[in-house]
Amino acid sequence: MDPVAQDVNLNSPNKGLPVEHSGGLDGFPVEGTLGNPGNPLPPGLTEEEAEELRSELAKVEDEIGTLRQVLSAKERHATELKRKLGLSPLNELKQNLSKSWQDVQTSNAYVSASATLDDITRSEAYKKTQETLSQAGQKTSAALTTMGSAISRKLGDMRNSATFKSFEDKVGNLKYKVVGPRGDEGMNSTSPTQENPPF
């Protein structure tokens, strides 16, 4: 099929179908002419009805534009009133969250869940479990206290041992050698002695 012999008008209901041509352009519709405003009329619609619908469409679009302007003016006015009342977007958000939380608290699901939890906390199994956990916590706390005091006592014994004192003296001697006597100002560190030579 010859592509030139096809209807190429994208608005045509016959687009892509073969067209009989006599050799000129008189078979192609020309947009913008008086007889054809650019869009072919749908079947069953007269030119007068189409013109009436176009007029109504223009009026509706004009009304939509007017309503958008009125809505925009009303929104600006509402924003100004809120500003004068001290209502900020943050306050509105807080109020919305508060209202939502109240709605949740009065919802059937929340009330039902709360009742179920109340039933559970009143149950004998819950009370026994809570009592057992409380006793275990007390025993653990007592054990940790005992262990802490035992560790403290062992550390105290270790600090008073001869080995630790010897180590402390060696660290003091090393510090004296590295920093010198000026590092001892305001500190009670051990000065080097002949009894405890450095490493």
Backbone as JSON Lines, residues from 0, in Angstrom:
{"i":0,"aa":"M","n":[0.86,-1.17,0.0],"ca":[0.0,0.0,0.0],"c":[0.89,1.22,0.0]}
{"i":1,"aa":"D","n":[0.55,2.2,-0.78],"ca":[1.32,3.42,-0.91],"c":[1.04,4.32,0.29]}
{"i":2,"aa":"P","n":[2.08,4.71,1.13],"ca":[1.82,5.52,2.31],"c":[1.24,6.88,1.96]}
{"i":3,"aa":"V","n":[1.47,7.38,0.79],"ca":[0.92,8.69,0.42],"c":[-0.59,8.61,0.28]}
{"i":4,"aa":"A","n":[-1.08,7.44,-0.05],"ca":[-2.51,7.27,-0.27],"c":[-3.25,6.97,1.03]}
{"i":5,"aa":"Q","n":[-2.65,7.21,2.21],"ca":[-3.32,6.99,3.49],"c":[-3.75,8.32,4.07]}
{"i":6,"aa":"D","n":[-4.8,8.27,4.89],"ca":[-5.29,9.47,5.56],"c":[-4.33,9.75,6.73]}
{"i":7,"aa":"V","n":[-3.67,10.89,6.74],"ca":[-2.68,11.21,7.77],"c":[-3.2,12.25,8.75]}
{"i":8,"aa":"N","n":[-4.43,12.68,8.65],"ca":[-5.0,13.63,9.59],"c":[-5.22,12.9,10.92]}
{"i":9,"aa":"L","n":[-4.51,13.33,11.98],"ca":[-4.57,12.62,13.27],"c":[-5.92,12.74,13.94]}
{"i":10,"aa":"N","n":[-6.7,13.75,13.57],"ca":[-8.02,13.93,14.16],"c":[-9.1,13.2,13.38]}
{"i":11,"aa":"S","n":[-8.74,12.6,12.28],"ca":[-9.72,11.94,11.42],"c":[-10.08,10.58,11.98]}
{"i":12,"aa":"P","n":[-11.36,10.21,11.92],"ca":[-11.75,8.87,12.36],"c":[-11.28,7.8,11.37]}
{"i":13,"aa":"N","n":[-10.83,8.21,10.19],"ca":[-10.38,7.28,9.16],"c":[-8.86,7.24,9.05]}
{"i":14,"aa":"K","n":[-8.13,7.69,10.07],"ca":[-6.68,7.77,9.93],"c":[-6.09,6.38,9.68]}
{"i":15,"aa":"G","n":[-5.13,6.35,8.78],"ca":[-4.47,5.11,8.44],"c":[-5.18,4.31,7.37]}
{"i":16,"aa":"L","n":[-6.4,4.71,6.99],"ca":[-7.13,3.98,5.96],"c":[-6.83,4.58,4.6]}
{"i":17,"aa":"P","n":[-6.9,3.79,3.56],"ca":[-6.61,4.32,2.21],"c":[-7.63,5.4,1.82]}
{"i":18,"aa":"V","n":[-7.13,6.4,1.1],"ca":[-7.99,7.5,0.65],"c":[-7.87,7.57,-0.86]}
{"i":19,"aa":"E","n":[-8.99,7.79,-1.51],"ca":[-9.0,7.96,-2.96],"c":[-8.67,9.4,-3.27]}
{"i":20,"aa":"H","n":[-7.63,9.62,-4.05],"ca":[-7.23,10.98,-4.41],"c":[-7.38,11.17,-5.9]}
{"i":21,"aa":"S","n":[-7.71,12.36,-6.29],"ca":[-7.77,12.67,-7.71],"c":[-6.47,13.29,-8.16]}
{"i":22,"aa":"G","n":[-5.48,13.3,-7.24],"ca":[-4.19,13.84,-7.62],"c":[-3.89,15.17,-6.95]}
{"i":23,"aa":"G","n":[-4.86,15.9,-6.42],"ca":[-4.62,17.2,-5.76],"c":[-4.79,17.08,-4.27]}
{"i":24,"aa":"L","n":[-4.77,18.2,-3.59],"ca":[-4.93,18.24,-2.13],"c":[-6.36,18.49,-1.72]}
{"i":25,"aa":"D","n":[-7.3,18.44,-2.64],"ca":[-8.68,18.74,-2.29],"c":[-9.31,17.65,-1.43]}
{"i":26,"aa":"G","n":[-8.72,16.49,-1.29],"ca":[-9.25,15.43,-0.43],"c":[-8.83,15.57,1.03]}
{"i":27,"aa":"F","n":[-7.81,16.39,1.32],"ca":[-7.33,16.58,2.68],"c":[-8.05,17.73,3.35]}
{"i":28,"aa":"P","n":[-8.56,17.54,4.58],"ca":[-9.21,18.66,5.26],"c":[-8.16,19.69,5.67]}
{"i":29,"aa":"V","n":[-8.53,20.94,5.61],"ca":[-7.62,22.02,5.98],"c":[-8.13,22.63,7.27]}
{"i":30,"aa":"E","n":[-7.29,22.61,8.32],"ca":[-7.71,23.16,9.6],"c":[-7.73,24.67,9.55]}
{"i":31,"aa":"G","n":[-8.67,25.26,10.32],"ca":[-8.74,26.7,10.42],"c":[-9.61,27.33,9.35]}
{"i":32,"aa":"T","n":[-10.17,26.56,8.45],"ca":[-11.06,27.14,7.45],"c":[-12.41,27.37,8.06]}
{"i":33,"aa":"L","n":[-13.22,28.16,7.43],"ca":[-14.52,28.52,8.0],"c":[-15.43,27.31,8.14]}
{"i":34,"aa":"G","n":[-15.4,26.42,7.2],"ca":[-16.29,25.27,7.25],"c":[-15.84,24.21,8.23]}
{"i":35,"aa":"N","n":[-14.55,24.2,8.61],"ca":[-14.03,23.17,9.5],"c":[-13.18,23.85,10.58]}
{"i":36,"aa":"P","n":[-13.66,23.94,11.83],"ca":[-12.93,24.65,12.87],"c":[-11.73,23.87,13.39]}
{"i":37,"aa":"G","n":[-11.35,22.78,12.84],"ca":[-10.17,22.05,13.29],"c":[-10.5,20.68,13.8]}
{"i":38,"aa":"N","n":[-11.66,20.49,14.35],"ca":[-12.07,19.18,14.84],"c":[-13.33,18.76,14.11]}
{"i":39,"aa":"P","n":[-13.34,17.58,13.55],"ca":[-14.56,17.13,12.9],"c":[-15.64,16.91,13.96]}
{"i":40,"aa":"L","n":[-16.86,17.12,13.6],"ca":[-17.97,16.96,14.54],"c":[-18.22,15.48,14.81]}
{"i":41,"aa":"P","n":[-18.52,15.15,16.07],"ca":[-18.89,13.76,16.36],"c":[-20.18,13.41,15.6]}
{"i":42,"aa":"P","n":[-20.39,12.15,15.33],"ca":[-21.6,11.75,14.59],"c":[-22.86,12.12,15.37]}
{"i":43,"aa":"G","n":[-23.84,12.63,14.69],"ca":[-25.12,12.97,15.29],"c":[-25.16,14.35,15.92]}
{"i":44,"aa":"L","n":[-24.1,15.17,15.72],"ca":[-24.04,16.5,16.32],"c":[-23.99,17.53,15.19]}
{"i":45,"aa":"T","n":[-24.91,18.47,15.27],"ca":[-24.93,19.5,14.23],"c":[-23.98,20.62,14.6]}
{"i":46,"aa":"E","n":[-23.71,21.48,13.62],"ca":[-22.8,22.61,13.83],"c":[-23.35,23.55,14.89]}
{"i":47,"aa":"E","n":[-24.67,23.77,14.9],"ca":[-25.29,24.67,15.89],"c":[-25.14,24.1,17.3]}
{"i":48,"aa":"E","n":[-25.36,22.77,17.46],"ca":[-25.22,22.13,18.77],"c":[-23.76,22.19,19.23]}
{"i":49,"aa":"A","n":[-22.84,21.99,18.31],"ca":[-21.42,22.06,18.66],"c":[-21.05,23.46,19.12]}
{"i":50,"aa":"E","n":[-21.57,24.47,18.43],"ca":[-21.27,25.85,18.81],"c":[-21.86,26.17,20.19]}
{"i":51,"aa":"E","n":[-23.05,25.66,20.47],"ca":[-23.68,25.86,21.77],"c":[-22.86,25.19,22.88]}
{"i":52,"aa":"L","n":[-22.37,23.96,22.6],"ca":[-21.53,23.25,23.59],"c":[-20.21,23.98,23.81]}
{"i":53,"aa":"R","n":[-19.61,24.51,22.75],"ca":[-18.37,25.28,22.9],"c":[-18.6,26.51,23.76]}
{"i":54,"aa":"S","n":[-19.72,27.18,23.55],"ca":[-20.05,28.37,24.33],"c":[-20.23,28.0,25.81]}
{"i":55,"aa":"E","n":[-20.95,26.9,26.06],"ca":[-21.15,26.45,27.45],"c":[-19.83,26.04,28.1]}
{"i":56,"aa":"L","n":[-18.96,25.37,27.33],"ca":[-17.65,24.98,27.85],"c":[-16.83,26.21,28.23]}
{"i":57,"aa":"A","n":[-16.87,27.24,27.4],"ca":[-16.13,28.47,27.71],"c":[-16.65,29.1,28.99]}
{"i":58,"aa":"K","n":[-17.99,29.09,29.17],"ca":[-18.59,29.66,30.38],"c":[-18.15,28.87,31.61]}
{"i":59,"aa":"V","n":[-18.2,27.53,31.52],"ca":[-17.82,26.67,32.65],"c":[-16.35,26.87,33.01]}
{"i":60,"aa":"E","n":[-15.48,26.94,32.0],"ca":[-14.06,27.17,32.27],"c":[-13.83,28.53,32.9]}
{"i":61,"aa":"D","n":[-14.61,29.54,32.47],"ca":[-14.51,30.87,33.08],"c":[-14.96,30.82,34.54]}
{"i":62,"aa":"E","n":[-16.05,30.08,34.84],"ca":[-16.52,29.94,36.22],"c":[-15.49,29.22,37.08]}
{"i":63,"aa":"I","n":[-14.84,28.19,36.51],"ca":[-13.8,27.45,37.25],"c":[-12.66,28.4,37.61]}
{"i":64,"aa":"G","n":[-12.24,29.23,36.66],"ca":[-11.18,30.21,36.94],"c":[-11.59,31.17,38.04]}
{"i":65,"aa":"T","n":[-12.85,31.65,37.98],"ca":[-13.35,32.57,39.02],"c":[-13.36,31.88,40.37]}
{"i":66,"aa":"L","n":[-13.84,30.64,40.42],"ca":[-13.9,29.9,41.69],"c":[-12.49,29.67,42.26]}
{"i":67,"aa":"R","n":[-11.51,29.41,41.38],"ca":[-10.14,29.24,41.86],"c":[-9.64,30.52,42.49]}
{"i":68,"aa":"Q","n":[-9.95,31.67,41.88],"ca":[-9.53,32.96,42.45],"c":[-10.2,33.21,43.78]}
{"i":69,"aa":"V","n":[-11.5,32.9,43.88],"ca":[-12.23,33.09,45.13],"c":[-11.66,32.17,46.21]}
{"i":70,"aa":"L","n":[-11.39,30.91,45.86],"ca":[-10.82,29.96,46.82],"c":[-9.46,30.43,47.31]}
{"i":71,"aa":"S","n":[-8.64,30.91,46.4],"ca":[-7.32,31.41,46.78],"c":[-7.43,32.59,47.74]}
{"i":72,"aa":"A","n":[-8.37,33.5,47.46],"ca":[-8.57,34.66,48.34],"c":[-9.07,34.21,49.72]}
{"i":73,"aa":"K","n":[-9.98,33.23,49.74],"ca":[-10.5,32.71,51.02],"c":[-9.38,32.04,51.82]}
{"i":74,"aa":"E","n":[-8.51,31.28,51.14],"ca":[-7.4,30.62,51.84],"c":[-6.45,31.66,52.44]}
{"i":75,"aa":"R","n":[-6.15,32.73,51.7],"ca":[-5.3,33.8,52.25],"c":[-5.95,34.45,53.45]}
{"i":76,"aa":"H","n":[-7.26,34.68,53.36],"ca":[-7.99,35.31,54.48],"c":[-7.97,34.39,55.71]}
{"i":77,"aa":"A","n":[-8.17,33.08,55.5],"ca":[-8.14,32.12,56.61],"c":[-6.76,32.09,57.25]}
{"i":78,"aa":"T","n":[-5.71,32.12,56.44],"ca":[-4.35,32.13,56.96],"c":[-4.11,33.38,57.8]}
{"i":79,"aa":"E","n":[-4.59,34.51,57.34],"ca":[-4.42,35.77,58.08],"c":[-5.17,35.71,59.41]}
{"i":80,"aa":"L","n":[-6.38,35.17,59.41],"ca":[-7.15,35.05,60.66],"c":[-6.44,34.12,61.64]}
{"i":81,"aa":"K","n":[-5.91,33.0,61.15],"ca":[-5.18,32.08,62.03],"c":[-3.96,32.75,62.62]}
{"i":82,"aa":"R","n":[-3.26,33.55,61.8],"ca":[-2.08,34.25,62.29],"c":[-2.47,35.23,63.4]}
{"i":83,"aa":"K","n":[-3.57,35.95,63.21],"ca":[-4.03,36.91,64.22],"c":[-4.45,36.2,65.5]}
{"i":84,"aa":"L","n":[-5.0,34.98,65.37],"ca":[-5.41,34.21,66.55],"c":[-4.25,33.46,67.2]}
{"i":85,"aa":"G","n":[-3.1,33.51,66.57],"ca":[-1.93,32.83,67.13],"c":[-1.91,31.34,66.84]}
{"i":86,"aa":"L","n":[-2.68,30.94,65.86],"ca":[-2.71,29.52,65.49],"c":[-1.64,29.28,64.43]}
{"i":87,"aa":"S","n":[-0.61,28.57,64.82],"ca":[0.45,28.24,63.88],"c":[0.2,26.84,63.33]}
{"i":88,"aa":"P","n":[0.87,26.49,62.25],"ca":[0.73,25.12,61.73],"c":[1.11,24.07,62.77]}
{"i":89,"aa":"L","n":[2.07,24.41,63.65],"ca":[2.48,23.46,64.69],"c":[1.33,23.26,65.69]}
{"i":90,"aa":"N","n":[0.66,24.36,66.07],"ca":[-0.47,24.24,66.99],"c":[-1.59,23.42,66.36]}
{"i":91,"aa":"E","n":[-1.84,23.64,65.07],"ca":[-2.88,22.87,64.39],"c":[-2.51,21.4,64.36]}
{"i":92,"aa":"L","n":[-1.24,21.11,64.13],"ca":[-0.79,19.72,64.12],"c":[-0.99,19.08,65.49]}
{"i":93,"aa":"K","n":[-0.65,19.83,66.55],"ca":[-0.85,19.32,67.92],"c":[-2.32,19.03,68.18]}
{"i":94,"aa":"Q","n":[-3.2,19.96,67.74],"ca":[-4.63,19.76,67.95],"c":[-5.13,18.55,67.17]}
{"i":95,"aa":"N","n":[-4.63,18.4,65.93],"ca":[-5.05,17.25,65.12],"c":[-4.59,15.94,65.75]}
{"i":96,"aa":"L","n":[-3.34,15.92,66.25],"ca":[-2.83,14.71,66.9],"c":[-3.62,14.39,68.16]}
{"i":97,"aa":"S","n":[-3.93,15.44,68.93],"ca":[-4.7,15.24,70.16],"c":[-6.08,14.67,69.84]}
{"i":98,"aa":"K","n":[-6.72,15.25,68.83],"ca":[-8.04,14.76,68.44],"c":[-7.95,13.32,67.94]}
{"i":99,"aa":"S","n":[-6.91,13.02,67.16],"ca":[-6.73,11.66,66.65],"c":[-6.53,10.67,67.79]}
{"i":100,"aa":"W","n":[-5.74,11.07,68.8],"ca":[-5.51,10.19,69.95],"c":[-6.81,9.96,70.72]}
{"i":101,"aa":"Q","n":[-7.62,11.01,70.85],"ca":[-8.91,10.84,71.52],"c":[-9.81,9.9,70.72]}
{"i":102,"aa":"D","n":[-9.76,10.03,69.4],"ca":[-10.55,9.13,68.55],"c":[-10.09,7.69,68.71]}
{"i":103,"aa":"V","n":[-8.77,7.5,68.81],"ca":[-8.23,6.15,68.98],"c":[-8.68,5.58,70.32]}
{"i":104,"aa":"Q","n":[-8.62,6.4,71.37],"ca":[-9.0,5.92,72.7],"c":[-10.47,5.55,72.8]}
{"i":105,"aa":"T","n":[-11.3,6.18,71.99],"ca":[-12.72,5.84,72.04],"c":[-13.11,4.8,71.0]}
{"i":106,"aa":"S","n":[-12.16,4.35,70.19],"ca":[-12.47,3.35,69.17],"c":[-12.75,2.0,69.82]}
{"i":107,"aa":"N","n":[-13.52,1.19,69.13],"ca":[-13.88,-0.14,69.65],"c":[-12.65,-1.02,69.84]}
{"i":108,"aa":"A","n":[-11.71,-0.95,68.91],"ca":[-10.51,-1.8,68.99],"c":[-9.7,-1.45,70.23]}
{"i":109,"aa":"Y","n":[-9.53,-0.15,70.51],"ca":[-8.74,0.27,71.67],"c":[-9.44,-0.14,72.96]}
{"i":110,"aa":"V","n":[-10.75,0.09,73.02],"ca":[-11.5,-0.26,74.24],"c":[-11.43,-1.76,74.47]}
{"i":111,"aa":"S","n":[-11.56,-2.53,73.41],"ca":[-11.5,-3.99,73.52],"c":[-10.11,-4.44,73.98]}
{"i":112,"aa":"A","n":[-9.06,-3.85,73.41],"ca":[-7.69,-4.21,73.8],"c":[-7.44,-3.83,75.26]}
{"i":113,"aa":"S","n":[-7.92,-2.68,75.67],"ca":[-7.74,-2.25,77.07],"c":[-8.44,-3.22,78.02]}
{"i":114,"aa":"A","n":[-9.63,-3.64,77.67],"ca":[-10.37,-4.58,78.52],"c":[-9.62,-5.9,78.6]}
{"i":115,"aa":"T","n":[-9.06,-6.35,77.48],"ca":[-8.3,-7.61,77.46],"c":[-7.07,-7.49,78.35]}
{"i":116,"aa":"L","n":[-6.36,-6.35,78.26],"ca":[-5.18,-6.16,79.11],"c":[-5.56,-6.12,80.58]}
{"i":117,"aa":"D","n":[-6.69,-5.48,80.89],"ca":[-7.14,-5.46,82.29],"c":[-7.43,-6.87,82.78]}
{"i":118,"aa":"D","n":[-8.05,-7.67,81.91],"ca":[-8.34,-9.07,82.29],"c":[-7.04,-9.84,82.53]}
{"i":119,"aa":"I","n":[-6.05,-9.59,81.69],"ca":[-4.77,-10.29,81.83],"c":[-4.09,-9.89,83.14]}
{"i":120,"aa":"T","n":[-4.08,-8.59,83.46],"ca":[-3.4,-8.15,84.69],"c":[-4.12,-8.63,85.94]}
{"i":121,"aa":"R","n":[-5.39,-8.95,85.82],"ca":[-6.12,-9.47,86.98],"c":[-6.03,-10.99,87.1]}
{"i":122,"aa":"S","n":[-5.48,-11.62,86.08],"ca":[-5.43,-13.08,86.08],"c":[-4.42,-13.6,87.1]}
{"i":123,"aa":"E","n":[-4.64,-14.81,87.54],"ca":[-3.76,-15.44,88.54],"c":[-2.38,-15.71,87.95]}
{"i":124,"aa":"A","n":[-2.33,-16.14,86.69],"ca":[-1.04,-16.45,86.05],"c":[-0.17,-15.19,85.97]}
{"i":125,"aa":"Y","n":[-0.79,-14.05,85.65],"ca":[-0.03,-12.79,85.57],"c":[0.53,-12.42,86.94]}
{"i":126,"aa":"K","n":[-0.3,-12.57,87.97],"ca":[0.15,-12.22,89.32],"c":[1.3,-13.12,89.76]}
{"i":127,"aa":"K","n":[1.22,-14.41,89.45],"ca":[2.3,-15.32,89.82],"c":[3.57,-14.98,89.05]}
{"i":128,"aa":"T","n":[3.43,-14.7,87.78],"ca":[4.6,-14.34,86.97],"c":[5.24,-13.07,87.49]}
{"i":129,"aa":"Q","n":[4.42,-12.09,87.82],"ca":[4.95,-10.82,88.34],"c":[5.66,-11.05,89.67]}
{"i":130,"aa":"E","n":[5.1,-11.85,90.52],"ca":[5.7,-12.15,91.82],"c":[7.03,-12.88,91.64]}
{"i":131,"aa":"T","n":[7.08,-13.83,90.73],"ca":[8.31,-14.58,90.46],"c":[9.39,-13.66,89.93]}
{"i":132,"aa":"L","n":[9.03,-12.8,88.99],"ca":[10.0,-11.86,88.43],"c":[10.5,-10.88,89.49]}
{"i":133,"aa":"S","n":[9.63,-10.47,90.38],"ca":[10.02,-9.56,91.45],"c":[11.03,-10.24,92.38]}
{"i":134,"aa":"Q","n":[10.75,-11.49,92.74],"ca":[11.67,-12.23,93.61],"c":[13.01,-12.45,92.92]}
{"i":135,"aa":"A","n":[12.97,-12.78,91.64],"ca":[14.21,-12.99,90.9],"c":[15.02,-11.69,90.84]}
{"i":136,"aa":"G","n":[14.34,-10.58,90.66],"ca":[15.04,-9.29,90.63],"c":[15.68,-8.98,91.97]}
{"i":137,"aa":"Q","n":[14.99,-9.25,93.06],"ca":[15.55,-9.01,94.38],"c":[16.76,-9.89,94.63]}
{"i":138,"aa":"K","n":[16.68,-11.17,94.25],"ca":[17.8,-12.08,94.44],"c":[19.0,-11.66,93.6]}
{"i":139,"aa":"T","n":[18.73,-11.25,92.35],"ca":[19.81,-10.79,91.48],"c":[20.47,-9.55,92.04]}
{"i":140,"aa":"S","n":[19.67,-8.63,92.55],"ca":[20.21,-7.4,93.14],"c":[21.08,-7.72,94.35]}
{"i":141,"aa":"A","n":[20.62,-8.63,95.19],"ca":[21.4,-9.02,96.36],"c":[22.71,-9.68,95.95]}
{"i":142,"aa":"A","n":[22.65,-10.55,94.94],"ca":[23.86,-11.23,94.47],"c":[24.85,-10.23,93.9]}
{"i":143,"aa":"L","n":[24.37,-9.26,93.13],"ca":[25.26,-8.25,92.56],"c":[25.88,-7.38,93.66]}
{"i":144,"aa":"T","n":[25.11,-7.07,94.68],"ca":[25.65,-6.28,95.78],"c":[26.75,-7.05,96.5]}
{"i":145,"aa":"T","n":[26.5,-8.32,96.76],"ca":[27.5,-9.16,97.43],"c":[28.75,-9.28,96.57]}
{"i":146,"aa":"M","n":[28.57,-9.5,95.28],"ca":[29.7,-9.64,94.38],"c":[30.48,-8.31,94.3]}
{"i":147,"aa":"G","n":[29.79,-7.2,94.26],"ca":[30.45,-5.89,94.21],"c":[31.29,-5.63,95.45]}
{"i":148,"aa":"S","n":[30.74,-5.96,96.61],"ca":[31.51,-5.73,97.84],"c":[32.71,-6.69,97.9]}
{"i":149,"aa":"A","n":[32.56,-7.93,97.4],"ca":[33.68,-8.87,97.38],"c":[34.78,-8.36,96.45]}
{"i":150,"aa":"I","n":[34.41,-7.83,95.3],"ca":[35.41,-7.3,94.36],"c":[36.12,-6.1,94.98]}
{"i":151,"aa":"S","n":[35.34,-5.22,95.63],"ca":[35.96,-4.05,96.28],"c":[36.96,-4.49,97.36]}
{"i":152,"aa":"R","n":[36.58,-5.48,98.15],"ca":[37.47,-5.97,99.2],"c":[38.74,-6.56,98.59]}
{"i":153,"aa":"K","n":[38.6,-7.36,97.5],"ca":[39.76,-7.96,96.85],"c":[40.68,-6.89,96.26]}
{"i":154,"aa":"L","n":[40.08,-5.87,95.66],"ca":[40.9,-4.79,95.11],"c":[41.65,-4.04,96.21]}
{"i":155,"aa":"G","n":[40.99,-3.85,97.34],"ca":[41.66,-3.2,98.49],"c":[42.81,-4.05,98.99]}
{"i":156,"aa":"D","n":[42.59,-5.37,99.1],"ca":[43.66,-6.26,99.53],"c":[44.81,-6.24,98.54]}
{"i":157,"aa":"M","n":[44.48,-6.24,97.26],"ca":[45.51,-6.25,96.23],"c":[46.32,-4.96,96.27]}
{"i":158,"aa":"R","n":[45.68,-3.83,96.52],"ca":[46.38,-2.54,96.56],"c":[47.35,-2.5,97.74]}
{"i":159,"aa":"N","n":[47.01,-3.17,98.81],"ca":[47.89,-3.18,99.99],"c":[48.96,-4.26,99.9]}
{"i":160,"aa":"S","n":[48.95,-5.08,98.86],"ca":[49.94,-6.15,98.76],"c":[51.3,-5.59,98.37]}
{"i":161,"aa":"A","n":[52.32,-6.36,98.67],"ca":[53.7,-5.94,98.37],"c":[53.93,-5.85,96.87]}
{"i":162,"aa":"T","n":[53.34,-6.74,96.12],"ca":[53.52,-6.73,94.66],"c":[52.99,-5.43,94.07]}
{"i":163,"aa":"F","n":[51.79,-5.03,94.48],"ca":[51.2,-3.8,93.95],"c":[52.01,-2.59,94.37]}
{"i":164,"aa":"K","n":[52.47,-2.55,95.62],"ca":[53.28,-1.42,96.09],"c":[54.57,-1.32,95.28]}
{"i":165,"aa":"S","n":[55.19,-2.48,94.98],"ca":[56.4,-2.49,94.18],"c":[56.11,-1.95,92.78]}
{"i":166,"aa":"F","n":[55.0,-2.39,92.2],"ca":[54.61,-1.9,90.87],"c":[54.36,-0.4,90.89]}
{"i":167,"aa":"E","n":[53.67,0.08,91.93],"ca":[53.37,1.51,92.07],"c":[54.66,2.31,92.18]}
{"i":168,"aa":"D","n":[55.63,1.83,92.93],"ca":[56.92,2.51,93.05],"c":[57.63,2.57,91.71]}
{"i":169,"aa":"K","n":[57.59,1.48,90.95],"ca":[58.26,1.45,89.66],"c":[57.62,2.44,88.68]}
{"i":170,"aa":"V","n":[56.31,2.51,88.7],"ca":[55.63,3.48,87.84],"c":[55.99,4.89,88.26]}
{"i":171,"aa":"G","n":[56.07,5.14,89.57],"ca":[56.47,6.46,90.06],"c":[57.88,6.81,89.63]}
{"i":172,"aa":"N","n":[58.79,5.87,89.71],"ca":[60.18,6.1,89.28],"c":[60.23,6.4,87.78]}
{"i":173,"aa":"L","n":[59.48,5.63,87.0],"ca":[59.46,5.85,85.56],"c":[58.92,7.24,85.24]}
{"i":174,"aa":"K","n":[57.9,7.65,85.94],"ca":[57.32,8.98,85.73],"c":[58.34,10.05,86.09]}
{"i":175,"aa":"Y","n":[59.07,9.84,87.17],"ca":[60.07,10.81,87.6],"c":[61.15,10.95,86.54]}
{"i":176,"aa":"K","n":[61.53,9.83,85.93],"ca":[62.57,9.88,84.91],"c":[62.07,10.56,83.64]}
{"i":177,"aa":"V","n":[60.83,10.32,83.28],"ca":[60.29,10.88,82.04],"c":[59.93,12.35,82.23]}
{"i":178,"aa":"V","n":[59.2,12.68,83.27],"ca":[58.7,14.05,83.47],"c":[59.69,14.9,84.24]}
{"i":179,"aa":"G","n":[60.34,14.33,85.18],"ca":[61.29,15.08,85.99],"c":[60.65,15.62,87.25]}
{"i":180,"aa":"P","n":[61.43,16.36,88.04],"ca":[60.91,16.84,89.32],"c":[59.79,17.86,89.15]}
{"i":181,"aa":"R","n":[59.71,18.59,88.02],"ca":[58.66,19.61,87.89],"c":[57.28,18.97,87.74]}
{"i":182,"aa":"G","n":[57.2,17.73,87.34],"ca":[55.93,17.04,87.21],"c":[55.34,16.66,88.54]}
{"i":183,"aa":"D","n":[56.13,16.79,89.63],"ca":[55.63,16.42,90.96],"c":[54.91,17.55,91.66]}
{"i":184,"aa":"E","n":[54.88,18.74,91.07],"ca":[54.25,19.88,91.74],"c":[52.77,19.58,91.94]}
{"i":185,"aa":"G","n":[52.34,19.73,93.17],"ca":[50.94,19.52,93.5],"c":[50.51,18.07,93.51]}
{"i":186,"aa":"M","n":[51.46,17.13,93.38],"ca":[51.1,15.71,93.38],"c":[51.85,15.01,94.49]}
{"i":187,"aa":"N","n":[51.25,13.99,95.0],"ca":[51.9,13.19,96.03],"c":[52.38,11.89,95.42]}
{"i":188,"aa":"S","n":[53.37,11.99,94.56],"ca":[53.89,10.77,93.95],"c":[55.18,10.37,94.65]}
{"i":189,"aa":"T","n":[55.56,9.15,94.45],"ca":[56.75,8.62,95.08],"c":[57.97,9.09,94.32]}
{"i":190,"aa":"S","n":[58.95,9.62,95.05],"ca":[60.18,10.03,94.4],"c":[61.12,8.84,94.35]}
{"i":191,"aa":"P","n":[62.06,8.83,93.4],"ca":[62.94,7.67,93.3],"c":[63.83,7.55,94.55]}
{"i":192,"aa":"T","n":[63.99,6.34,94.92],"ca":[64.84,6.05,96.07],"c":[65.86,5.02,95.65]}
{"i":193,"aa":"Q","n":[66.88,4.86,96.5],"ca":[67.91,3.88,96.2],"c":[67.38,2.49,96.48]}
{"i":194,"aa":"E","n":[66.35,2.37,97.35],"ca":[65.82,1.05,97.66],"c":[65.09,0.44,96.47]}
{"i":195,"aa":"N","n":[64.45,1.31,95.68],"ca":[63.66,0.85,94.53],"c":[64.28,1.39,93.25]}
{"i":196,"aa":"P","n":[65.33,0.77,92.75],"ca":[65.92,1.28,91.51],"c":[64.96,1.08,90.35]}
{"i":197,"aa":"P","n":[65.11,1.9,89.31],"ca":[64.2,1.77,88.16],"c":[64.4,0.43,87.47]}
{"i":198,"aa":"F","n":[63.51,0.05,86.7],"ca":[63.47,-1.22,85.98],"c":[64.82,-1.68,85.64]}
